[in-house]
Amino acid sequence: MSSLSTELAKRQSVSNTRNELGLCRPITVIFARGTTEPGNVGTLTGPPFFNALDAVIGTQNVGVQGVPYQASIAGYLAGGDAGGSTNLATLTQQATSQCPHTQIVLSGYSQGAQLVHNGAAQLPAAVASRVAAVVLFGDPFDGRAFPNIAASKVKTFCFSADLICKDTIVVDAYHLAYSVDAIPAAQFVKSKVIL
C-alpha cells in the first residue's frame, strides 16, 4: 500500500453532509451532489474526493460546504436546479466575503456539475477571480466553458462511455464510478492552489 493510500485510509469520511463554510481554511470547496443523492454532498463522489483532498493537501487546509438543493430528476432535466444554482453562487460569495484569504474550489457531480456551471455564471467577476479550481465529475455540460473562469482552472472527469456526459438521461455503471478519479482530482486542485 502506498503512503498516499495509507493516509487516505486513516482519514476516510463517508458523511453525506458537510457545512464548513465558516471555518475559513486555506481552501474552501463548494460541492454540489448528484441527482437523488442524500445530504448536501452525497455519497458516490463527494466524500471520496474530500478524503483525497485531505490526504493530498491536508485536513487542516480544506473546508467543505455542500450545496443544499432538491437534487430531483426534474431539476436535472431542466439543466440543473435553479434554486441550487443560486445557492451555489450565494455560498461562493459568502465564502469570499467571510474568508477573504480562502481559495475557492467549485465542484459538482452529475446535476451538481450543472449547478456549478449555472452558479458560476451568476458570480460577479471579482468573486469568480477568487476561484482557484473547478472540478467536475460526470458533467452533462461536458466541454462548456465557464464565464470569468479560465479554462486552465477547470478539470472535468467524464468517462467516454458515460451517457450522462453526452447530456442524455441514461444513467449507466460508468456514471456511478467517479470515486476512482478522487486522487487525480485532488492532485489537480493541489496544482492550482497556493499553500
Disulfide bonds with the S-S distance in Angstrom:
Cys24-Cys99 2.06
Cys158-Cys165 2.05
